[in-house]
C-alpha cells in the first residue's frame, strides 16, 4: 500500500498541475543574460565603425575586418561571469576586453583575454588564453584555426579565472603588479587599471565570428539602464570657473592646476552618478553635486555638496561628503594614488549615499541643498586628476 501511495504521488507530480521541470539548457543558463540577441547590435556600441560589425546567420561577425576596432557593451560590469564562443581563421587575432573604458584601448584601460591562432605553441603572455601582456595561460587549449572555441571568464574583485574549451588555463590569478603597455619597459600593473568597465570584442583585421555571448553580473551594485554619458569631445556641455585647466584627452577628462572647477551646464536634483577616477601622487579633487559657483570672486570653492577625492586625508578621504558626512565603517581610504577606482553617488531627496569600488561609504540624510550643477575639482598646482566615463541617471 505504501508503494502504491508513493507511486501515485510521483505520477501526480509529473502529470498534475505542478510547474514543468526546466530543461538542462534552461538550468545551465539560470541567472545568465544574453549580451547578443542573434538579430542585431542592440546593446552594443563601437569605438570604430559600427557598420564594420554585423549579424550573419545569428552570429556576430566582422563584416569589414580592420574597421571595427572594438565593439563594446552599452553597460559597464565590475564582477561577472562571461561565456562566449568564437571562430577564427588561420592567423586570426582578436580579444575579449574586460573592464575597459569607452575610449582608448580596452586592452590597457582595462585588460584583455587574448584570442590568437597559437594552437600548438608554448604559452606566453600574448598567446590565446592569456591576459594580454600580463598573465600567461597555464596551457595551450585553443583549437586549430577554422574550429569553434569557447571561453568561460570569471572576474571578481582582484582575481580572474579563465577556461578555454573547458580547460582551466588561468586559475584564480591575482590582478596584481604584472602587466605592461606594449613593451616591458612601460609597466602598467593590472592592479592600477580600471575596477569596472565595458565588455569588448576586438576587430584586429581578421574575419571573426562570435555567438552565445552571455553574462552573469555578480556586482553588488549592477549598473542601471539608461545612464547618460557626460564627457563630450569639446566639453561643450560644461563651463569652467577659476584657475584649473580642463581638457578631453582621448576621452578622459583631465584637470591640472587649481583651485578651480568644471561645472555641468545642466542642473540635477535626484540622480545616480558613476565615474572612473584617478589622481596623481598627493592629488586632491572632488565630485560636486547640487552645487553652484561661489558668487564671492575671492572664494574659489563652490556652494553645495562634495563627494571627496583624497587618498591621504585622515578624515575627509575619498568617499566621504566633505566636512558633512563620513565613512563610519572605514577608518582609512580604500583608494591609492595613480590607480583607477570607480565612484558611485546616489542622491534621492535628502538621502545621500556613496560607494567606492562597490563598497558602501556614506549613507546619510542631508537637507541643506536641493538642486544644482554637477562639478569636478582641480584643487591645487601640481594636481593631475583624471575622470573617465562620467555617467548620470536622473531619478523619477
BALOBA-1460 file (C-alpha; in Angstrom, 3 decimals):
// residues 396
<rec num="1" residu="x" x="0.000" y="0.000" z="0.000"/>
<rec num="2" residu="x" x="2.859" y="2.406" z="0.859"/>
<rec num="3" residu="x" x="4.487" y="1.712" z="-2.517"/>
<rec num="4" residu="x" x="1.182" y="2.422" z="-4.266"/>
<rec num="5" residu="x" x="0.774" y="5.745" z="-2.445"/>
<rec num="6" residu="x" x="4.315" y="6.813" z="-3.354"/>
<rec num="7" residu="x" x="3.753" y="5.827" z="-6.972"/>
<rec num="8" residu="x" x="0.530" y="7.824" z="-7.156"/>
<rec num="9" residu="x" x="2.284" y="10.811" z="-5.607"/>
<rec num="10" residu="x" x="5.046" y="10.668" z="-8.186"/>
<rec num="11" residu="x" x="2.537" y="10.451" z="-11.010"/>
<rec num="12" residu="x" x="0.771" y="13.474" z="-9.571"/>
<rec num="13" residu="x" x="3.991" y="15.454" z="-9.543"/>
<rec num="14" residu="x" x="4.785" y="14.536" z="-13.124"/>
<rec num="15" residu="x" x="1.310" y="14.929" z="-14.630"/>
<rec num="16" residu="x" x="-0.569" y="17.247" z="-12.298"/>
<rec num="17" residu="x" x="-0.794" y="20.995" z="-12.037"/>
<rec num="18" residu="x" x="2.816" y="21.479" z="-10.884"/>
<rec num="19" residu="x" x="5.284" y="23.509" z="-12.949"/>
<rec num="20" residu="x" x="7.113" y="21.802" z="-15.798"/>
<rec num="21" residu="x" x="10.678" y="20.917" z="-14.877"/>
<rec num="22" residu="x" x="13.201" y="23.129" z="-16.698"/>
<rec num="23" residu="x" x="15.339" y="21.687" z="-19.447"/>
<rec num="24" residu="x" x="19.030" y="21.046" z="-18.926"/>
<rec num="25" residu="x" x="19.807" y="24.121" z="-21.070"/>
<rec num="26" residu="x" x="17.463" y="26.270" z="-19.006"/>
<rec num="27" residu="x" x="19.060" y="25.109" z="-15.774"/>
<rec num="28" residu="x" x="22.533" y="25.729" z="-17.203"/>
<rec num="29" residu="x" x="21.575" y="29.279" z="-18.217"/>
<rec num="30" residu="x" x="19.817" y="30.183" z="-14.976"/>
<rec num="31" residu="x" x="20.926" y="33.685" z="-13.964"/>
<rec num="32" residu="x" x="22.641" y="34.385" z="-17.288"/>
<rec num="33" residu="x" x="21.759" y="37.293" z="-19.579"/>
<rec num="34" residu="x" x="22.409" y="37.275" z="-23.315"/>
<rec num="35" residu="x" x="24.570" y="40.176" z="-24.456"/>
<rec num="36" residu="x" x="23.950" y="39.361" z="-28.127"/>
<rec num="37" residu="x" x="20.422" y="38.666" z="-29.348"/>
<rec num="38" residu="x" x="21.426" y="36.990" z="-32.608"/>
<rec num="39" residu="x" x="19.480" y="39.561" z="-34.661"/>
<rec num="40" residu="x" x="21.137" y="42.967" z="-34.437"/>
<rec num="41" residu="x" x="23.627" y="45.046" z="-32.429"/>
<rec num="42" residu="x" x="21.183" y="46.322" z="-29.833"/>
<rec num="43" residu="x" x="23.040" y="46.744" z="-26.545"/>
<rec num="44" residu="x" x="26.394" y="47.407" z="-28.227"/>
<rec num="45" residu="x" x="28.420" y="50.490" z="-29.166"/>
<rec num="46" residu="x" x="31.530" y="50.771" z="-31.304"/>
<rec num="47" residu="x" x="34.819" y="52.618" z="-30.943"/>
<rec num="48" residu="x" x="35.458" y="52.153" z="-34.672"/>
<rec num="49" residu="x" x="32.911" y="51.910" z="-37.483"/>
<rec num="50" residu="x" x="29.759" y="50.224" z="-36.256"/>
<rec num="51" residu="x" x="28.864" y="49.080" z="-39.790"/>
<rec num="52" residu="x" x="32.064" y="47.030" z="-39.832"/>
<rec num="53" residu="x" x="30.262" y="44.634" z="-37.472"/>
<rec num="54" residu="x" x="27.080" y="42.782" z="-38.324"/>
<rec num="55" residu="x" x="24.918" y="39.721" z="-37.868"/>
<rec num="56" residu="x" x="25.022" y="36.768" z="-40.273"/>
<rec num="57" residu="x" x="23.039" y="33.591" z="-39.617"/>
<rec num="58" residu="x" x="22.610" y="34.518" z="-35.971"/>
<rec num="59" residu="x" x="26.325" y="35.124" z="-35.421"/>
<rec num="60" residu="x" x="28.155" y="38.355" z="-34.605"/>
<rec num="61" residu="x" x="30.767" y="38.833" z="-37.318"/>
<rec num="62" residu="x" x="33.364" y="41.285" z="-38.582"/>
<rec num="63" residu="x" x="31.948" y="42.406" z="-41.941"/>
<rec num="64" residu="x" x="34.829" y="44.727" z="-42.786"/>
<rec num="65" residu="x" x="37.826" y="43.471" z="-40.818"/>
<rec num="66" residu="x" x="40.127" y="46.235" z="-39.667"/>
<rec num="67" residu="x" x="37.481" y="48.960" z="-39.441"/>
<rec num="68" residu="x" x="35.582" y="47.910" z="-36.339"/>
<rec num="69" residu="x" x="38.317" y="48.442" z="-33.698"/>
<rec num="70" residu="x" x="36.442" y="47.465" z="-30.521"/>
<rec num="71" residu="x" x="32.763" y="46.628" z="-30.156"/>
<rec num="72" residu="x" x="31.606" y="47.124" z="-26.565"/>
<rec num="73" residu="x" x="28.547" y="46.672" z="-24.416"/>
<rec num="74" residu="x" x="26.340" y="49.627" z="-23.519"/>
<rec num="75" residu="x" x="26.656" y="48.813" z="-19.814"/>
<rec num="76" residu="x" x="29.654" y="48.517" z="-17.512"/>
<rec num="77" residu="x" x="30.436" y="45.488" z="-15.365"/>
<rec num="78" residu="x" x="32.707" y="45.076" z="-12.340"/>
<rec num="79" residu="x" x="32.309" y="41.480" z="-11.148"/>
<rec num="80" residu="x" x="30.892" y="38.899" z="-13.520"/>
<rec num="81" residu="x" x="30.979" y="35.538" z="-15.217"/>
<rec num="82" residu="x" x="31.184" y="35.694" z="-19.004"/>
<rec num="83" residu="x" x="30.896" y="32.947" z="-21.581"/>
<rec num="84" residu="x" x="31.082" y="33.074" z="-25.348"/>
<rec num="85" residu="x" x="32.089" y="31.081" z="-28.403"/>
<rec num="86" residu="x" x="34.398" y="32.283" z="-31.163"/>
<rec num="87" residu="x" x="35.590" y="31.083" z="-34.553"/>
<rec num="88" residu="x" x="38.812" y="32.363" z="-36.055"/>
<rec num="89" residu="x" x="40.671" y="31.878" z="-39.336"/>
<rec num="90" residu="x" x="44.292" y="30.912" z="-39.795"/>
<rec num="91" residu="x" x="46.477" y="33.654" z="-38.320"/>
<rec num="92" residu="x" x="43.449" y="35.185" z="-36.586"/>
<rec num="93" residu="x" x="43.867" y="37.801" z="-33.857"/>
<rec num="94" residu="x" x="41.160" y="39.235" z="-31.616"/>
<rec num="95" residu="x" x="40.472" y="39.561" z="-27.910"/>
<rec num="96" residu="x" x="37.909" y="39.964" z="-25.159"/>
<rec num="97" residu="x" x="38.261" y="43.319" z="-23.419"/>
<rec num="98" residu="x" x="37.263" y="43.429" z="-19.744"/>
<rec num="99" residu="x" x="36.659" y="46.491" z="-17.560"/>
<rec num="100" residu="x" x="37.682" y="48.759" z="-20.437"/>
<rec num="101" residu="x" x="36.617" y="52.378" z="-20.873"/>
<rec num="102" residu="x" x="34.534" y="53.867" z="-23.683"/>
<rec num="103" residu="x" x="37.634" y="55.484" z="-25.211"/>
<rec num="104" residu="x" x="41.159" y="54.244" z="-25.649"/>
<rec num="105" residu="x" x="42.330" y="50.653" z="-25.986"/>
<rec num="106" residu="x" x="40.405" y="48.306" z="-23.647"/>
<rec num="107" residu="x" x="43.433" y="46.004" z="-23.579"/>
<rec num="108" residu="x" x="45.117" y="48.655" z="-21.431"/>
<rec num="109" residu="x" x="42.371" y="50.845" z="-19.966"/>
<rec num="110" residu="x" x="41.119" y="47.548" z="-18.568"/>
<rec num="111" residu="x" x="42.634" y="44.233" z="-19.642"/>
<rec num="112" residu="x" x="42.240" y="41.712" z="-22.456"/>
<rec num="113" residu="x" x="41.885" y="37.952" z="-22.528"/>
<rec num="114" residu="x" x="43.705" y="37.153" z="-25.737"/>
<rec num="115" residu="x" x="42.281" y="35.403" z="-28.788"/>
<rec num="116" residu="x" x="45.039" y="34.365" z="-31.182"/>
<rec num="117" residu="x" x="45.777" y="31.499" z="-33.546"/>
<rec num="118" residu="x" x="48.509" y="29.925" z="-31.391"/>
<rec num="119" residu="x" x="47.448" y="26.260" z="-31.456"/>
<rec num="120" residu="x" x="50.473" y="24.062" z="-30.790"/>
<rec num="121" residu="x" x="52.645" y="26.878" z="-29.403"/>
<rec num="122" residu="x" x="54.057" y="27.254" z="-25.902"/>
<rec num="123" residu="x" x="52.020" y="29.605" z="-23.717"/>
<rec num="124" residu="x" x="53.251" y="33.184" z="-23.344"/>
<rec num="125" residu="x" x="51.706" y="36.437" z="-22.143"/>
<rec num="126" residu="x" x="50.418" y="37.135" z="-25.663"/>
<rec num="127" residu="x" x="49.046" y="33.699" z="-26.649"/>
<rec num="128" residu="x" x="45.431" y="32.560" z="-26.643"/>
<rec num="129" residu="x" x="44.007" y="32.193" z="-23.148"/>
<rec num="130" residu="x" x="46.438" y="34.630" z="-21.529"/>
<rec num="131" residu="x" x="45.704" y="38.068" z="-20.104"/>
<rec num="132" residu="x" x="47.500" y="40.113" z="-22.726"/>
<rec num="133" residu="x" x="50.950" y="41.351" z="-21.602"/>
<rec num="134" residu="x" x="50.232" y="40.349" z="-18.008"/>
<rec num="135" residu="x" x="49.261" y="36.754" z="-17.079"/>
<rec num="136" residu="x" x="50.474" y="33.732" z="-19.052"/>
<rec num="137" residu="x" x="47.990" y="30.898" z="-19.515"/>
<rec num="138" residu="x" x="48.920" y="27.606" z="-17.818"/>
<rec num="139" residu="x" x="48.404" y="25.584" z="-21.008"/>
<rec num="140" residu="x" x="47.575" y="25.906" z="-24.703"/>
<rec num="141" residu="x" x="43.964" y="24.833" z="-25.153"/>
<rec num="142" residu="x" x="42.869" y="26.696" z="-28.288"/>
<rec num="143" residu="x" x="41.619" y="24.585" z="-31.185"/>
<rec num="144" residu="x" x="43.194" y="24.716" z="-34.653"/>
<rec num="145" residu="x" x="42.089" y="27.581" z="-36.887"/>
<rec num="146" residu="x" x="38.737" y="27.057" z="-38.544"/>
<rec num="147" residu="x" x="37.140" y="25.448" z="-35.480"/>
<rec num="148" residu="x" x="34.878" y="26.898" z="-32.810"/>
<rec num="149" residu="x" x="36.214" y="27.612" z="-29.328"/>
<rec num="150" residu="x" x="34.552" y="28.513" z="-26.036"/>
<rec num="151" residu="x" x="35.587" y="30.889" z="-23.269"/>
<rec num="152" residu="x" x="34.414" y="30.996" z="-19.674"/>
<rec num="153" residu="x" x="35.797" y="34.001" z="-17.772"/>
<rec num="154" residu="x" x="35.156" y="34.928" z="-14.153"/>
<rec num="155" residu="x" x="36.314" y="38.257" z="-12.694"/>
<rec num="156" residu="x" x="35.644" y="39.133" z="-9.061"/>
<rec num="157" residu="x" x="37.480" y="41.942" z="-7.302"/>
<rec num="158" residu="x" x="41.178" y="41.494" z="-7.992"/>
<rec num="159" residu="x" x="41.022" y="37.889" z="-9.268"/>
<rec num="160" residu="x" x="40.427" y="36.228" z="-12.632"/>
<rec num="161" residu="x" x="39.681" y="32.667" z="-13.761"/>
<rec num="162" residu="x" x="39.641" y="31.566" z="-17.398"/>
<rec num="163" residu="x" x="38.583" y="28.317" z="-19.065"/>
<rec num="164" residu="x" x="39.315" y="27.797" z="-22.747"/>
<rec num="165" residu="x" x="37.419" y="24.891" z="-24.304"/>
<rec num="166" residu="x" x="36.711" y="23.595" z="-20.820"/>
<rec num="167" residu="x" x="40.378" y="23.642" z="-19.766"/>
<rec num="168" residu="x" x="41.239" y="25.951" z="-16.859"/>
<rec num="169" residu="x" x="44.110" y="27.996" z="-18.263"/>
<rec num="170" residu="x" x="44.081" y="30.751" z="-15.597"/>
<rec num="171" residu="x" x="43.327" y="29.544" z="-12.091"/>
<rec num="172" residu="x" x="42.259" y="32.305" z="-9.697"/>
<rec num="173" residu="x" x="45.154" y="34.595" z="-10.544"/>
<rec num="174" residu="x" x="45.587" y="37.995" z="-8.898"/>
<rec num="175" residu="x" x="45.245" y="41.225" z="-10.851"/>
<rec num="176" residu="x" x="48.481" y="42.435" z="-9.335"/>
<rec num="177" residu="x" x="51.765" y="44.121" z="-10.274"/>
<rec num="178" residu="x" x="52.023" y="42.242" z="-13.566"/>
<rec num="179" residu="x" x="51.298" y="43.985" z="-16.831"/>
<rec num="180" residu="x" x="52.838" y="46.434" z="-19.252"/>
<rec num="181" residu="x" x="51.819" y="48.749" z="-22.049"/>
<rec num="182" residu="x" x="53.027" y="47.254" z="-25.350"/>
<rec num="183" residu="x" x="56.610" y="46.867" z="-24.072"/>
<rec num="184" residu="x" x="58.043" y="45.557" z="-20.766"/>
<rec num="185" residu="x" x="59.850" y="48.899" z="-20.474"/>
<rec num="186" residu="x" x="56.425" y="50.536" z="-19.929"/>
<rec num="187" residu="x" x="54.910" y="48.909" z="-16.839"/>
<rec num="188" residu="x" x="51.145" y="49.163" z="-16.419"/>
<rec num="189" residu="x" x="50.162" y="46.982" z="-13.455"/>
<rec num="190" residu="x" x="46.785" y="45.279" z="-13.576"/>
<rec num="191" residu="x" x="46.067" y="46.475" z="-10.037"/>
<rec num="192" residu="x" x="46.205" y="50.119" z="-11.203"/>
<rec num="193" residu="x" x="43.751" y="49.702" z="-14.068"/>
<rec num="194" residu="x" x="40.002" y="50.291" z="-14.021"/>
<rec num="195" residu="x" x="37.937" y="48.353" z="-11.493"/>
<rec num="196" residu="x" x="34.807" y="48.387" z="-13.652"/>
<rec num="197" residu="x" x="34.156" y="48.827" z="-17.344"/>
<rec num="198" residu="x" x="32.721" y="47.523" z="-20.586"/>
<rec num="199" residu="x" x="32.902" y="44.071" z="-22.165"/>
<rec num="200" residu="x" x="34.508" y="44.428" z="-25.609"/>
<rec num="201" residu="x" x="35.324" y="42.356" z="-28.681"/>
<rec num="202" residu="x" x="38.287" y="43.312" z="-30.842"/>
<rec num="203" residu="x" x="38.485" y="43.686" z="-34.598"/>
<rec num="204" residu="x" x="42.181" y="43.235" z="-35.325"/>
<rec num="205" residu="x" x="41.759" y="42.953" z="-39.095"/>
<rec num="206" residu="x" x="40.641" y="39.337" z="-39.444"/>
<rec num="207" residu="x" x="37.250" y="37.724" z="-40.182"/>
<rec num="208" residu="x" x="35.852" y="36.541" z="-36.840"/>
<rec num="209" residu="x" x="32.571" y="35.019" z="-35.728"/>
<rec num="210" residu="x" x="31.049" y="35.095" z="-32.235"/>
<rec num="211" residu="x" x="27.947" y="33.501" z="-30.751"/>
<rec num="212" residu="x" x="26.294" y="32.611" z="-27.436"/>
<rec num="213" residu="x" x="27.663" y="35.669" z="-25.614"/>
<rec num="214" residu="x" x="26.204" y="35.634" z="-22.113"/>
<rec num="215" residu="x" x="26.974" y="37.281" z="-18.790"/>
<rec num="216" residu="x" x="26.078" y="36.787" z="-15.159"/>
<rec num="217" residu="x" x="26.503" y="40.103" z="-13.362"/>
<rec num="218" residu="x" x="27.921" y="39.438" z="-9.892"/>
<rec num="219" residu="x" x="28.417" y="43.098" z="-8.957"/>
<rec num="220" residu="x" x="26.906" y="44.219" z="-5.658"/>
<rec num="221" residu="x" x="25.651" y="47.337" z="-7.446"/>
<rec num="222" residu="x" x="24.891" y="46.484" z="-11.105"/>
<rec num="223" residu="x" x="24.705" y="49.468" z="-13.418"/>
<rec num="224" residu="x" x="21.100" y="50.524" z="-14.097"/>
<rec num="225" residu="x" x="19.745" y="51.019" z="-17.584"/>
<rec num="226" residu="x" x="19.569" y="54.490" z="-19.081"/>
<rec num="227" residu="x" x="22.744" y="56.137" z="-17.791"/>
<rec num="228" residu="x" x="23.854" y="59.119" z="-19.892"/>
<rec num="229" residu="x" x="27.498" y="59.940" z="-20.642"/>
<rec num="230" residu="x" x="28.544" y="63.475" z="-19.670"/>
<rec num="231" residu="x" x="32.060" y="63.822" z="-21.142"/>
<rec num="232" residu="x" x="31.648" y="65.275" z="-24.646"/>
<rec num="233" residu="x" x="34.547" y="65.773" z="-27.095"/>
<rec num="234" residu="x" x="34.866" y="69.561" z="-26.788"/>
<rec num="235" residu="x" x="33.399" y="69.842" z="-23.268"/>
<rec num="236" residu="x" x="30.610" y="71.968" z="-24.719"/>
<rec num="237" residu="x" x="28.235" y="70.774" z="-22.006"/>
<rec num="238" residu="x" x="30.455" y="72.168" z="-19.244"/>
<rec num="239" residu="x" x="31.719" y="75.553" z="-18.043"/>
<rec num="240" residu="x" x="34.845" y="76.323" z="-16.033"/>
<rec num="241" residu="x" x="35.444" y="78.672" z="-13.116"/>
<rec num="242" residu="x" x="38.730" y="79.908" z="-11.589"/>
<rec num="243" residu="x" x="42.225" y="78.553" z="-12.194"/>
<rec num="244" residu="x" x="42.151" y="74.851" z="-13.061"/>
<rec num="245" residu="x" x="42.766" y="73.749" z="-16.657"/>
<rec num="246" residu="x" x="40.499" y="71.105" z="-18.222"/>
<rec num="247" residu="x" x="40.967" y="69.057" z="-21.404"/>
<rec num="248" residu="x" x="39.476" y="65.989" z="-23.023"/>
<rec num="249" residu="x" x="42.426" y="63.689" z="-23.670"/>
<rec num="250" residu="x" x="41.367" y="60.597" z="-25.566"/>
<rec num="251" residu="x" x="38.036" y="60.511" z="-23.787"/>
<rec num="252" residu="x" x="39.479" y="61.191" z="-20.339"/>
<rec num="253" residu="x" x="38.551" y="64.447" z="-18.627"/>
<rec num="254" residu="x" x="41.875" y="65.710" z="-17.288"/>
<rec num="255" residu="x" x="42.255" y="68.558" z="-14.804"/>
<rec num="256" residu="x" x="45.503" y="70.315" z="-13.950"/>
<rec num="257" residu="x" x="46.437" y="73.110" z="-11.579"/>
<rec num="258" residu="x" x="43.903" y="74.817" z="-9.342"/>
<rec num="259" residu="x" x="41.971" y="75.769" z="-7.485"/>
<rec num="260" residu="x" x="39.159" y="75.633" z="-9.982"/>
<rec num="261" residu="x" x="36.086" y="73.668" z="-11.008"/>
<rec num="262" residu="x" x="34.353" y="72.411" z="-14.123"/>
<rec num="263" residu="x" x="30.540" y="72.522" z="-13.926"/>
<rec num="264" residu="x" x="27.860" y="70.840" z="-15.993"/>
<rec num="265" residu="x" x="25.599" y="73.334" z="-17.719"/>
<rec num="266" residu="x" x="22.624" y="71.232" z="-16.681"/>
<rec num="267" residu="x" x="21.420" y="71.058" z="-13.110"/>
<rec num="268" residu="x" x="20.212" y="67.990" z="-11.241"/>
<rec num="269" residu="x" x="18.129" y="67.219" z="-8.190"/>
<rec num="270" residu="x" x="17.795" y="63.452" z="-7.680"/>
<rec num="271" residu="x" x="20.195" y="61.226" z="-9.596"/>
<rec num="272" residu="x" x="22.762" y="58.474" z="-9.653"/>
<rec num="273" residu="x" x="26.244" y="59.371" z="-10.895"/>
<rec num="274" residu="x" x="29.093" y="56.970" z="-11.650"/>
<rec num="275" residu="x" x="32.651" y="57.645" z="-12.796"/>
<rec num="276" residu="x" x="36.129" y="56.204" z="-13.032"/>
<rec num="277" residu="x" x="38.643" y="58.389" z="-11.201"/>
<rec num="278" residu="x" x="42.418" y="58.615" z="-10.794"/>
<rec num="279" residu="x" x="44.627" y="61.230" z="-9.106"/>
<rec num="280" residu="x" x="48.380" y="61.621" z="-9.112"/>
<rec num="281" residu="x" x="50.604" y="61.485" z="-6.026"/>
<rec num="282" residu="x" x="49.104" y="63.691" z="-3.311"/>
<rec num="283" residu="x" x="46.362" y="64.681" z="-5.735"/>
<rec num="284" residu="x" x="43.111" y="66.146" z="-4.492"/>
<rec num="285" residu="x" x="39.762" y="66.503" z="-6.236"/>
<rec num="286" residu="x" x="36.061" y="66.051" z="-5.671"/>
<rec num="287" residu="x" x="32.792" y="65.288" z="-7.421"/>
<rec num="288" residu="x" x="30.364" y="68.069" z="-6.509"/>
<rec num="289" residu="x" x="26.581" y="67.878" z="-6.726"/>
<rec num="290" residu="x" x="23.654" y="70.208" z="-6.067"/>
<rec num="291" residu="x" x="26.274" y="72.902" z="-6.392"/>
<rec num="292" residu="x" x="26.660" y="76.426" z="-7.773"/>
<rec num="293" residu="x" x="29.717" y="78.653" z="-8.293"/>
<rec num="294" residu="x" x="30.572" y="80.858" z="-5.358"/>
<rec num="295" residu="x" x="29.425" y="84.449" z="-6.030"/>
<rec num="296" residu="x" x="32.362" y="85.755" z="-3.971"/>
<rec num="297" residu="x" x="35.153" y="86.456" z="-6.524"/>
<rec num="298" residu="x" x="37.745" y="85.894" z="-3.794"/>
<rec num="299" residu="x" x="36.393" y="82.465" z="-2.829"/>
<rec num="300" residu="x" x="37.018" y="79.683" z="-5.396"/>
<rec num="301" residu="x" x="35.095" y="76.982" z="-3.501"/>
<rec num="302" residu="x" x="31.580" y="76.225" z="-4.811"/>
<rec num="303" residu="x" x="28.473" y="76.104" z="-2.664"/>
<rec num="304" residu="x" x="26.984" y="72.619" z="-2.418"/>
<rec num="305" residu="x" x="27.983" y="69.046" z="-1.575"/>
<rec num="306" residu="x" x="31.343" y="67.484" z="-2.425"/>
<rec num="307" residu="x" x="31.983" y="63.748" z="-2.695"/>
<rec num="308" residu="x" x="35.656" y="63.903" z="-1.767"/>
<rec num="309" residu="x" x="38.628" y="62.555" z="-3.715"/>
<rec num="310" residu="x" x="41.698" y="62.470" z="-1.466"/>
<rec num="311" residu="x" x="43.748" y="59.364" z="-0.739"/>
<rec num="312" residu="x" x="45.595" y="60.762" z="2.296"/>
<rec num="313" residu="x" x="43.374" y="62.987" z="4.432"/>
<rec num="314" residu="x" x="42.766" y="61.051" z="7.685"/>
<rec num="315" residu="x" x="39.166" y="62.247" z="7.928"/>
<rec num="316" residu="x" x="37.974" y="63.725" z="4.618"/>
<rec num="317" residu="x" x="39.219" y="60.927" z="2.383"/>
<rec num="318" residu="x" x="37.782" y="59.508" z="-0.852"/>
<rec num="319" residu="x" x="34.145" y="58.525" z="-0.498"/>
<rec num="320" residu="x" x="33.057" y="60.941" z="2.253"/>
<rec num="321" residu="x" x="30.896" y="64.044" z="1.837"/>
<rec num="322" residu="x" x="33.434" y="66.729" z="2.621"/>
<rec num="323" residu="x" x="33.019" y="68.105" z="6.157"/>
<rec num="324" residu="x" x="29.410" y="66.841" z="6.307"/>
<rec num="325" residu="x" x="29.280" y="63.015" z="6.408"/>
<rec num="326" residu="x" x="31.962" y="60.388" z="6.923"/>
<rec num="327" residu="x" x="32.510" y="56.707" z="6.236"/>
<rec num="328" residu="x" x="31.796" y="55.208" z="9.630"/>
<rec num="329" residu="x" x="32.774" y="51.666" z="8.603"/>
<rec num="330" residu="x" x="36.114" y="52.675" z="7.073"/>
<rec num="331" residu="x" x="38.960" y="54.175" z="9.076"/>
<rec num="332" residu="x" x="41.323" y="54.580" z="6.112"/>
<rec num="333" residu="x" x="40.921" y="55.294" z="2.385"/>
<rec num="334" residu="x" x="40.166" y="52.426" z="0.010"/>
<rec num="335" residu="x" x="41.958" y="54.163" z="-2.869"/>
<rec num="336" residu="x" x="45.557" y="54.784" z="-3.937"/>
<rec num="337" residu="x" x="47.408" y="57.453" z="-5.903"/>
<rec num="338" residu="x" x="47.887" y="56.695" z="-9.618"/>
<rec num="339" residu="x" x="45.341" y="53.852" z="-9.534"/>
<rec num="340" residu="x" x="41.853" y="53.920" z="-11.045"/>
<rec num="341" residu="x" x="38.776" y="53.407" z="-8.894"/>
<rec num="342" residu="x" x="35.067" y="53.657" z="-9.538"/>
<rec num="343" residu="x" x="32.924" y="56.169" z="-7.698"/>
<rec num="344" residu="x" x="29.164" y="55.951" z="-7.281"/>
<rec num="345" residu="x" x="26.986" y="58.694" z="-5.807"/>
<rec num="346" residu="x" x="23.233" y="58.344" z="-5.379"/>
<rec num="347" residu="x" x="21.060" y="61.258" z="-4.242"/>
<rec num="348" residu="x" x="17.335" y="60.818" z="-3.624"/>
<rec num="349" residu="x" x="15.682" y="63.652" z="-1.722"/>
<rec num="350" residu="x" x="17.789" y="64.201" z="1.378"/>
<rec num="351" residu="x" x="19.139" y="60.625" z="1.274"/>
<rec num="352" residu="x" x="22.766" y="60.633" z="0.088"/>
<rec num="353" residu="x" x="24.918" y="57.536" z="-0.420"/>
<rec num="354" residu="x" x="28.365" y="56.877" z="-1.868"/>
<rec num="355" residu="x" x="30.314" y="53.772" z="-2.867"/>
<rec num="356" residu="x" x="33.956" y="53.150" z="-3.830"/>
<rec num="357" residu="x" x="34.625" y="50.070" z="-5.968"/>
<rec num="358" residu="x" x="31.239" y="48.762" z="-4.871"/>
<rec num="359" residu="x" x="31.900" y="49.201" z="-1.144"/>
<rec num="360" residu="x" x="29.432" y="51.364" z="0.758"/>
<rec num="361" residu="x" x="30.987" y="54.505" z="2.242"/>
<rec num="362" residu="x" x="28.415" y="57.153" z="3.225"/>
<rec num="363" residu="x" x="24.751" y="56.603" z="3.998"/>
<rec num="364" residu="x" x="23.265" y="59.790" z="5.415"/>
<rec num="365" residu="x" x="20.487" y="62.384" z="5.290"/>
<rec num="366" residu="x" x="21.367" y="65.991" z="4.366"/>
<rec num="367" residu="x" x="18.891" y="68.726" z="3.504"/>
<rec num="368" residu="x" x="20.996" y="71.855" z="3.027"/>
<rec num="369" residu="x" x="20.908" y="71.872" z="-0.811"/>
<rec num="370" residu="x" x="18.196" y="70.500" z="-3.077"/>
<rec num="371" residu="x" x="19.279" y="71.169" z="-6.668"/>
<rec num="372" residu="x" x="22.308" y="72.351" z="-8.626"/>
<rec num="373" residu="x" x="25.059" y="71.566" z="-11.070"/>
<rec num="374" residu="x" x="27.461" y="68.652" z="-11.022"/>
<rec num="375" residu="x" x="31.132" y="69.628" z="-10.960"/>
<rec num="376" residu="x" x="34.661" y="68.244" z="-10.689"/>
<rec num="377" residu="x" x="37.502" y="69.919" z="-8.855"/>
<rec num="378" residu="x" x="41.091" y="70.805" z="-9.585"/>
<rec num="379" residu="x" x="42.459" y="71.540" z="-6.136"/>
<rec num="380" residu="x" x="45.996" y="72.918" z="-6.460"/>
<rec num="381" residu="x" x="49.045" y="73.426" z="-8.676"/>
<rec num="382" residu="x" x="50.769" y="70.121" z="-9.379"/>
<rec num="383" residu="x" x="47.431" y="68.355" z="-9.130"/>
<rec num="384" residu="x" x="46.511" y="65.994" z="-12.004"/>
<rec num="385" residu="x" x="43.068" y="64.431" z="-11.892"/>
<rec num="386" residu="x" x="41.525" y="62.122" z="-14.499"/>
<rec num="387" residu="x" x="37.875" y="61.181" z="-14.931"/>
<rec num="388" residu="x" x="36.561" y="58.607" z="-17.383"/>
<rec num="389" residu="x" x="33.029" y="57.631" z="-18.255"/>
<rec num="390" residu="x" x="31.167" y="60.062" z="-16.013"/>
<rec num="391" residu="x" x="27.568" y="58.914" z="-16.343"/>
<rec num="392" residu="x" x="24.363" y="60.114" z="-14.753"/>
<rec num="393" residu="x" x="20.821" y="58.814" z="-14.417"/>
<rec num="394" residu="x" x="18.104" y="61.197" z="-13.255"/>
<rec num="395" residu="x" x="15.705" y="59.563" z="-10.813"/>
<rec num="396" residu="x" x="11.944" y="59.883" z="-11.058"/>
